Structure formats: C-alpha cells, structure tokens
C-alpha cells in the first residue's frame, strides 16, 4: 500500500522529443519534460537516459551520456552511441 501511494506521489506525465542527430558522427540529443510529480526533474532525467539507451540499442550499440542540462521539469541530453563490447 505504501509503495503504491509513493508511486502515485512521485509519478509524472512525461513527454519526449524525437532523437536528433548533431553535426558530430554518432552524437545525438533528446529533450524530455515531466509534469505533475514532486521530482519532475528526476523523471525527465530518467526518461532522457532511457530514450538514449533504447535509441542506441536499436542500432546494436550502447549509449554513453554526455552533456545534460536539467531544469525544474525538463532535461536535454546529448549522448553518443558506441559499439557494444
């Protein structure tokens, strides 16, 4: 019961942009936002990381997070896709 309440309290509605290529090879950006949660910035961060992981995995690679800008409800992540070892 406590876990269910905590999940609702921390839960958020989130949105994510399309992954965009940068001018550097294998370097991409993604923007996310989250609303309705106490820790919206953390939800936006988690969504950005999971989106980067999924994008690189579709290419048979792994994500390596780079620069990230996090605000109260948004995160912008620049990441690279590297071959899986």
Steps between C-alpha positions, in 0.01 A plus 500: 500500500778743590684416179188569294449837668864592452481409132199726451666782692824481302334413169502744214366551153794529267567585138803438286622654174627306204869415526693749285839452340764767560775605262732243663487131398308274740410797727131571565274712720164437662274736697258381765258662741298374793210657687288414798762348727693616801826409326415597141864570414594146604221351288615707200861384558397132520293533181792661313740224607256221412427659161873520422550139610212379281613704198855362508380145574291509179830548316674219689698754699504639853437855614765711664340808660683827447388853578169534680307811592230443762251760615201473732293292255719443195815322394707533185748218450780475246625144461714279280435150371800266530549140387411243763806319633 
